[in-house]
Amino acid sequence: MDTYLGQSQRGWKLDFKTENEKGKDCQRAQLTRLRAKYLSKILLHDSNKHRKKIIEYAKSFNEKYGLEDGKKKVQNAVALRLQVVRV
């Protein structure tokens, strides 16, 4: 059996912004988008037994608040949650 020895991480092209590149907010925004992307993939994956319930909840949330108001509501809830966690 062959063994994969990998390659040096210097050769990896990640396209992540560095902390010094355009300030820390650029990197933070990039990581936040990536977290949201992975979270949605996990929640909506076929093997997630709660997938249908999550989809129904999202549909009803969208019907109740709409896209723009819903985004603001979620952003405010996340900001409040982050404040509680940091304290």
N, C-alpha and C positions, 0 to 999 in steps of 0.2 A: 504494500500500500504506500502511495506517495504521501509525503507530508508537505502541507502548505506552510511556507515560512513567511509569507506576507511580504510587504514592502515597507520601506521607511515612510513614516507619516509626512516627511518633507515632500514626497511626490503626490500626496493627496491634494485634490483641488476641491475645497469645501465651499468656497464662495461666501464664507462668513466674514462679516466686517470685524475688524479688530476694535478693541475698546478705544484706541486712539484715533481711529478713522471716523471722522465726522461726529465725534463725541460719543459718549456712552449710550445715548438715547437711540442711536441708529442700531447698535448691536442688540439692545434690549428689545426694540421693536421687531427685529428680525427673529430673535429667539421666541418672542411672544407669538408671532405668526406660526412659527414651526411647532410650538406646543399646541396651538389650536388645531393645526393640521393633523398632528398625531392623535390628539384627543378625539377628533371627529372620526378618524379612521378606526380607532378602537371601539368607540361607542356604536358606530354604524356597521361594524363587521358582521358578517353572517353568523359567526360562531358566538356572538354575544346574545345570551338568552333574554336580555332586557331590551334588545334592539327595537322591537315593535312598539313597546311602551314609550321608549325615548322618541321615536318618530312621531307617534301620536301626540305626545306632550309638546313637541316642537311645532307641530301643525296647529294645535289649539292655541299655543302661545302667540304664533304668528297671526292667527285670525283675531285674537283679542287685542294685540298691541300694534300690529303692522310692522313693517321692516324697520323704519327709522326709529320709531318710539321703542320698539323691541331692542334694537341695538343699544340705545341710550340706557334703557333699563338694565340690560345685562352688564354694560360697562360700569354703571354706577354700583351694581351689586358686587362686581369683581373688585372694584376699587375699595369698597367698604370691607370686603373680606380680606384684602391684602393689608389694610390698616390693622385689622384685628390680629392677623397672624404676626405682623411685625412687632406688635406691642409686647 
